[in-house]
Amino acid sequence: MRELLIALVVGIAVGMVFAVMRLPVPAPATLAGVLGIFGMYLGYKLVTWLL
């Protein structure tokens, strides 16, 4: 759980830096893009678990 909290805080900090520097966020701008990345992660984990 601590790992997730640290990841969230670092992500927020990086997002704030990108906003201050007026740079585009290096992440999908839509929920569909985020779900696509999450799906790739789940697919990878599923295959490694099956093998």
Biopython code that builds the backbone (N, CA, C, O; Angstrom):
import numpy as np
from Bio.PDB.StructureBuilder import StructureBuilder

atoms = [
    (1, "MET", "N", (0.829, -1.197, 0.000)),
    (1, "MET", "CA", (0.000, 0.000, 0.000)),
    (1, "MET", "C", (0.874, 1.261, 0.000)),
    (1, "MET", "O", (0.552, 2.252, -0.656)),
    (2, "ARG", "N", (1.969, 1.206, 0.737)),
    (2, "ARG", "CA", (2.877, 2.356, 0.796)),
    (2, "ARG", "C", (3.434, 2.661, -0.596)),
    (2, "ARG", "O", (3.572, 3.821, -0.986)),
    (3, "GLU", "N", (3.748, 1.605, -1.327)),
    (3, "GLU", "CA", (4.278, 1.742, -2.683)),
    (3, "GLU", "C", (3.288, 2.482, -3.587)),
    (3, "GLU", "O", (3.690, 3.323, -4.390)),
    (4, "LEU", "N", (2.008, 2.171, -3.458)),
    (4, "LEU", "CA", (0.979, 2.822, -4.273)),
    (4, "LEU", "C", (0.859, 4.299, -3.929)),
    (4, "LEU", "O", (0.701, 5.137, -4.817)),
    (5, "LEU", "N", (0.932, 4.616, -2.650)),
    (5, "LEU", "CA", (0.842, 6.008, -2.205)),
    (5, "LEU", "C", (2.032, 6.817, -2.715)),
    (5, "LEU", "O", (1.870, 7.948, -3.173)),
    (6, "ILE", "N", (3.222, 6.237, -2.633)),
    (6, "ILE", "CA", (4.417, 6.920, -3.135)),
    (6, "ILE", "C", (4.292, 7.157, -4.644)),
    (6, "ILE", "O", (4.614, 8.241, -5.130)),
    (7, "ALA", "N", (3.828, 6.152, -5.379)),
    (7, "ALA", "CA", (3.657, 6.292, -6.826)),
    (7, "ALA", "C", (2.659, 7.400, -7.152)),
    (7, "ALA", "O", (2.873, 8.174, -8.086)),
    (8, "LEU", "N", (1.587, 7.478, -6.400)),
    (8, "LEU", "CA", (0.579, 8.517, -6.625)),
    (8, "LEU", "C", (1.154, 9.903, -6.356)),
    (8, "LEU", "O", (0.959, 10.824, -7.150)),
    (9, "VAL", "N", (1.857, 10.052, -5.245)),
    (9, "VAL", "CA", (2.441, 11.358, -4.891)),
    (9, "VAL", "C", (3.468, 11.791, -5.938)),
    (9, "VAL", "O", (3.474, 12.948, -6.358)),
    (10, "VAL", "N", (4.330, 10.876, -6.357)),
    (10, "VAL", "CA", (5.330, 11.205, -7.377)),
    (10, "VAL", "C", (4.642, 11.561, -8.693)),
    (10, "VAL", "O", (5.052, 12.503, -9.371)),
    (11, "GLY", "N", (3.610, 10.820, -9.055)),
    (11, "GLY", "CA", (2.864, 11.127, -10.278)),
    (11, "GLY", "C", (2.235, 12.499, -10.240)),
    (11, "GLY", "O", (2.262, 13.221, -11.237)),
    (12, "ILE", "N", (1.670, 12.871, -9.109)),
    (12, "ILE", "CA", (1.075, 14.205, -8.964)),
    (12, "ILE", "C", (2.149, 15.272, -9.085)),
    (12, "ILE", "O", (1.950, 16.289, -9.750)),
    (13, "ALA", "N", (3.297, 15.041, -8.436)),
    (13, "ALA", "CA", (4.395, 16.013, -8.494)),
    (13, "ALA", "C", (4.893, 16.187, -9.933)),
    (13, "ALA", "O", (5.111, 17.312, -10.384)),
    (14, "VAL", "N", (5.070, 15.092, -10.638)),
    (14, "VAL", "CA", (5.531, 15.162, -12.030)),
    (14, "VAL", "C", (4.493, 15.881, -12.891)),
    (14, "VAL", "O", (4.850, 16.696, -13.742)),
    (15, "GLY", "N", (3.226, 15.586, -12.676)),
    (15, "GLY", "CA", (2.170, 16.281, -13.413)),
    (15, "GLY", "C", (2.183, 17.777, -13.166)),
    (15, "GLY", "O", (1.955, 18.565, -14.083)),
    (16, "MET", "N", (2.450, 18.170, -11.927)),
    (16, "MET", "CA", (2.527, 19.599, -11.596)),
    (16, "MET", "C", (3.714, 20.259, -12.291)),
    (16, "MET", "O", (3.598, 21.377, -12.791)),
    (17, "VAL", "N", (4.853, 19.574, -12.323)),
    (17, "VAL", "CA", (6.040, 20.113, -13.008)),
    (17, "VAL", "C", (5.745, 20.301, -14.490)),
    (17, "VAL", "O", (6.101, 21.328, -15.067)),
    (18, "PHE", "N", (5.103, 19.324, -15.107)),
    (18, "PHE", "CA", (4.762, 19.434, -16.529)),
    (18, "PHE", "C", (3.804, 20.601, -16.758)),
    (18, "PHE", "O", (3.922, 21.310, -17.757)),
    (19, "ALA", "N", (2.864, 20.805, -15.848)),
    (19, "ALA", "CA", (1.913, 21.907, -15.997)),
    (19, "ALA", "C", (2.619, 23.252, -15.871)),
    (19, "ALA", "O", (2.345, 24.164, -16.652)),
    (20, "VAL", "N", (3.519, 23.390, -14.905)),
    (20, "VAL", "CA", (4.251, 24.642, -14.708)),
    (20, "VAL", "C", (5.125, 24.953, -15.920)),
    (20, "VAL", "O", (5.248, 26.108, -16.328)),
    (21, "MET", "N", (5.724, 23.919, -16.485)),
    (21, "MET", "CA", (6.591, 24.105, -17.652)),
    (21, "MET", "C", (5.795, 24.183, -18.954)),
    (21, "MET", "O", (6.369, 24.351, -20.030)),
    (22, "ARG", "N", (4.485, 24.061, -18.852)),
    (22, "ARG", "CA", (3.570, 24.111, -20.003)),
    (22, "ARG", "C", (3.919, 23.068, -21.064)),
    (22, "ARG", "O", (3.920, 23.352, -22.262)),
    (23, "LEU", "N", (4.211, 21.869, -20.598)),
    (23, "LEU", "CA", (4.497, 20.745, -21.476)),
    (23, "LEU", "C", (3.302, 19.804, -21.494)),
    (23, "LEU", "O", (2.557, 19.749, -20.516)),
    (24, "PRO", "N", (3.099, 19.069, -22.571)),
    (24, "PRO", "CA", (2.009, 18.087, -22.593)),
    (24, "PRO", "C", (2.336, 16.919, -21.658)),
    (24, "PRO", "O", (3.493, 16.521, -21.526)),
    (25, "VAL", "N", (1.340, 16.399, -21.038)),
    (25, "VAL", "CA", (1.522, 15.274, -20.117)),
    (25, "VAL", "C", (1.912, 14.034, -20.921)),
    (25, "VAL", "O", (1.263, 13.715, -21.917)),
    (26, "PRO", "N", (2.977, 13.328, -20.495)),
    (26, "PRO", "CA", (3.415, 12.141, -21.251)),
    (26, "PRO", "C", (2.588, 10.910, -20.892)),
    (26, "PRO", "O", (3.130, 9.869, -20.522)),
    (27, "ALA", "N", (1.289, 11.044, -21.005)),
    (27, "ALA", "CA", (0.365, 9.960, -20.679)),
    (27, "ALA", "C", (-0.866, 10.117, -21.567)),
    (27, "ALA", "O", (-1.111, 11.196, -22.107)),
    (28, "PRO", "N", (-1.632, 9.054, -21.718)),
    (28, "PRO", "CA", (-2.858, 9.170, -22.520)),
    (28, "PRO", "C", (-3.792, 10.233, -21.950)),
    (28, "PRO", "O", (-3.984, 10.323, -20.737)),
    (29, "ALA", "N", (-4.356, 11.020, -22.823)),
    (29, "ALA", "CA", (-5.227, 12.112, -22.392)),
    (29, "ALA", "C", (-6.679, 11.670, -22.181)),
    (29, "ALA", "O", (-7.514, 12.468, -21.756)),
    (30, "THR", "N", (-6.977, 10.413, -22.475)),
    (30, "THR", "CA", (-8.348, 9.942, -22.328)),
    (30, "THR", "C", (-8.389, 8.686, -21.460)),
    (30, "THR", "O", (-7.385, 7.995, -21.287)),
    (31, "LEU", "N", (-9.545, 8.417, -20.933)),
    (31, "LEU", "CA", (-9.728, 7.211, -20.123)),
    (31, "LEU", "C", (-9.481, 5.959, -20.951)),
    (31, "LEU", "O", (-8.960, 4.967, -20.439)),
    (32, "ALA", "N", (-9.849, 5.998, -22.220)),
    (32, "ALA", "CA", (-9.619, 4.841, -23.092)),
    (32, "ALA", "C", (-8.122, 4.536, -23.203)),
    (32, "ALA", "O", (-7.732, 3.368, -23.217)),
    (33, "GLY", "N", (-7.296, 5.555, -23.282)),
    (33, "GLY", "CA", (-5.852, 5.347, -23.342)),
    (33, "GLY", "C", (-5.309, 4.740, -22.059)),
    (33, "GLY", "O", (-4.462, 3.847, -22.095)),
    (34, "VAL", "N", (-5.793, 5.223, -20.941)),
    (34, "VAL", "CA", (-5.370, 4.686, -19.644)),
    (34, "VAL", "C", (-5.806, 3.228, -19.515)),
    (34, "VAL", "O", (-5.040, 2.389, -19.041)),
    (35, "LEU", "N", (-7.022, 2.929, -19.933)),
    (35, "LEU", "CA", (-7.502, 1.546, -19.875)),
    (35, "LEU", "C", (-6.715, 0.643, -20.809)),
    (35, "LEU", "O", (-6.510, -0.532, -20.503)),
    (36, "GLY", "N", (-6.270, 1.173, -21.945)),
    (36, "GLY", "CA", (-5.442, 0.397, -22.862)),
    (36, "GLY", "C", (-4.114, 0.013, -22.215)),
    (36, "GLY", "O", (-3.667, -1.127, -22.343)),
    (37, "ILE", "N", (-3.489, 0.948, -21.530)),
    (37, "ILE", "CA", (-2.239, 0.656, -20.827)),
    (37, "ILE", "C", (-2.482, -0.353, -19.715)),
    (37, "ILE", "O", (-1.692, -1.280, -19.536)),
    (38, "PHE", "N", (-3.556, -0.183, -18.977)),
    (38, "PHE", "CA", (-3.899, -1.116, -17.905)),
    (38, "PHE", "C", (-4.163, -2.509, -18.480)),
    (38, "PHE", "O", (-3.777, -3.510, -17.878)),
    (39, "GLY", "N", (-4.813, -2.577, -19.632)),
    (39, "GLY", "CA", (-5.074, -3.856, -20.284)),
    (39, "GLY", "C", (-3.792, -4.551, -20.708)),
    (39, "GLY", "O", (-3.677, -5.771, -20.588)),
    (40, "MET", "N", (-2.823, -3.778, -21.207)),
    (40, "MET", "CA", (-1.528, -4.371, -21.567)),
    (40, "MET", "C", (-0.835, -4.948, -20.334)),
    (40, "MET", "O", (-0.251, -6.030, -20.387)),
    (41, "TYR", "N", (-0.907, -4.223, -19.239)),
    (41, "TYR", "CA", (-0.303, -4.702, -17.990)),
    (41, "TYR", "C", (-0.981, -5.997, -17.529)),
    (41, "TYR", "O", (-0.308, -6.956, -17.151)),
    (42, "LEU", "N", (-2.298, -6.017, -17.564)),
    (42, "LEU", "CA", (-3.025, -7.225, -17.142)),
    (42, "LEU", "C", (-2.721, -8.399, -18.061)),
    (42, "LEU", "O", (-2.553, -9.526, -17.595)),
    (43, "GLY", "N", (-2.650, -8.143, -19.364)),
    (43, "GLY", "CA", (-2.312, -9.204, -20.307)),
    (43, "GLY", "C", (-0.933, -9.771, -20.048)),
    (43, "GLY", "O", (-0.739, -10.986, -20.096)),
    (44, "TYR", "N", (0.021, -8.908, -19.774)),
    (44, "TYR", "CA", (1.382, -9.350, -19.464)),
    (44, "TYR", "C", (1.392, -10.213, -18.204)),
    (44, "TYR", "O", (1.997, -11.285, -18.182)),
    (45, "LYS", "N", (0.725, -9.743, -17.169)),
    (45, "LYS", "CA", (0.678, -10.486, -15.910)),
    (45, "LYS", "C", (-0.018, -11.834, -16.090)),
    (45, "LYS", "O", (0.402, -12.831, -15.502)),
    (46, "LEU", "N", (-1.064, -11.869, -16.889)),
    (46, "LEU", "CA", (-1.800, -13.108, -17.130)),
    (46, "LEU", "C", (-0.916, -14.131, -17.814)),
    (46, "LEU", "O", (-0.880, -15.292, -17.406)),
    (47, "VAL", "N", (-0.198, -13.712, -18.853)),
    (47, "VAL", "CA", (0.668, -14.641, -19.591)),
    (47, "VAL", "C", (1.803, -15.136, -18.697)),
    (47, "VAL", "O", (2.113, -16.328, -18.705)),
    (48, "THR", "N", (2.429, -14.241, -17.926)),
    (48, "THR", "CA", (3.512, -14.673, -17.029)),
    (48, "THR", "C", (2.982, -15.629, -15.960)),
    (48, "THR", "O", (3.690, -16.544, -15.541)),
    (49, "TRP", "N", (1.762, -15.424, -15.527)),
    (49, "TRP", "CA", (1.174, -16.316, -14.521)),
    (49, "TRP", "C", (0.883, -17.694, -15.138)),
    (49, "TRP", "O", (1.098, -18.726, -14.501)),
    (50, "LEU", "N", (0.389, -17.694, -16.390)),
    (50, "LEU", "CA", (0.064, -18.952, -17.050)),
    (50, "LEU", "C", (1.301, -19.752, -17.430)),
    (50, "LEU", "O", (1.277, -20.983, -17.425)),
    (51, "LEU", "N", (2.377, -19.054, -17.758)),
    (51, "LEU", "CA", (3.599, -19.740, -18.148)),
    (51, "LEU", "C", (4.403, -20.075, -16.906)),
    (51, "LEU", "O", (5.481, -20.660, -17.007)),
]
sb = StructureBuilder()
sb.init_structure("model")
sb.init_model(0)
sb.init_chain("A")
sb.init_seg("    ")
for serial, (resi, resn, name, xyz) in enumerate(atoms, 1):
    if name == "N":
        sb.init_residue(resn, " ", resi, " ")
    sb.init_atom(name, np.array(xyz, "f"), 0.0, 1.0, " ", f" {name:<3s}", serial, name[0])
structure = sb.get_structure()
